[in-house]
Amino acid sequence: MADPLKLNILIVGAGDRGTLFADVAVNNDAKIVAVADPVEKMRDLIAEEYNIPPEMVFESSEEALNSKL
């Protein structure tokens, strides 16, 4: 469950830029709670790095936003 006292972030796009944004966010006390990327390998890398549960890993931003995060 997301921590209500931290900024909770969905990473859309798990390539170089998304990975950089995730690192910067976490270093500034945010929490990565979900990831969306069409490439399974990329979204799985982010999910593993930030301990994102499988139900918060999506193939598209539309799917993530429709999930009622």
C-alpha positions as CSV (number, residue, x, y, z in Angstrom):
1,M,0.0,0.0,0.0
2,A,1.2,3.5,-0.8
3,D,2.5,5.6,2.1
4,P,0.3,8.7,2.4
5,L,3.1,10.8,3.9
6,K,5.3,10.4,0.8
7,L,4.9,11.6,-2.8
8,N,3.7,8.4,-4.6
9,I,4.8,8.2,-8.2
10,L,3.8,6.2,-11.3
11,I,6.8,5.9,-13.7
12,V,5.5,6.0,-17.3
13,G,8.3,4.7,-19.6
14,A,11.0,2.6,-18.0
15,G,13.8,3.4,-20.3
16,D,16.8,5.7,-19.5
17,R,14.7,8.7,-18.8
18,G,12.2,6.9,-16.6
19,T,14.9,5.2,-14.7
20,L,16.6,8.6,-14.1
21,F,13.4,10.2,-13.0
22,A,12.7,7.2,-10.6
23,D,16.2,7.6,-9.1
24,V,15.8,11.3,-8.6
25,A,12.4,10.9,-7.1
26,V,13.5,8.3,-4.6
27,N,16.6,10.3,-3.6
28,N,14.1,13.1,-2.8
29,D,12.0,11.0,-0.5
30,A,9.3,10.0,-3.0
31,K,8.0,6.4,-3.4
32,I,7.7,4.6,-6.8
33,V,4.4,2.8,-6.5
34,A,3.8,1.7,-10.1
35,V,5.4,1.4,-13.5
36,A,4.0,1.4,-17.1
37,D,6.0,0.4,-20.1
38,P,5.2,-1.7,-23.2
39,V,8.5,-3.6,-22.9
40,E,8.2,-6.3,-20.3
41,K,11.9,-6.5,-19.5
42,M,12.1,-2.7,-18.8
43,R,9.0,-2.6,-16.6
44,D,10.2,-5.7,-14.7
45,L,13.6,-4.1,-14.0
46,I,12.0,-1.0,-12.5
47,A,9.5,-3.2,-10.6
48,E,12.3,-5.3,-9.1
49,E,14.5,-2.3,-8.3
50,Y,11.7,-0.5,-6.4
51,N,9.8,-3.5,-5.0
52,I,6.6,-2.7,-7.0
53,P,4.0,-5.5,-6.6
54,P,2.8,-7.2,-9.8
55,E,-0.6,-5.6,-9.6
56,M,1.1,-2.2,-10.0
57,V,3.1,-3.1,-13.1
58,F,1.3,-2.1,-16.4
59,E,1.9,-2.4,-20.2
60,S,0.6,1.1,-20.8
61,S,-0.2,4.4,-19.1
62,E,-3.8,4.0,-20.1
63,E,-4.0,0.7,-18.3
64,A,-2.3,2.2,-15.2
65,L,-4.6,5.2,-15.0
66,N,-7.7,3.0,-15.6
67,S,-6.6,0.8,-12.7
68,K,-7.6,3.5,-10.1
69,L,-4.1,3.6,-8.6
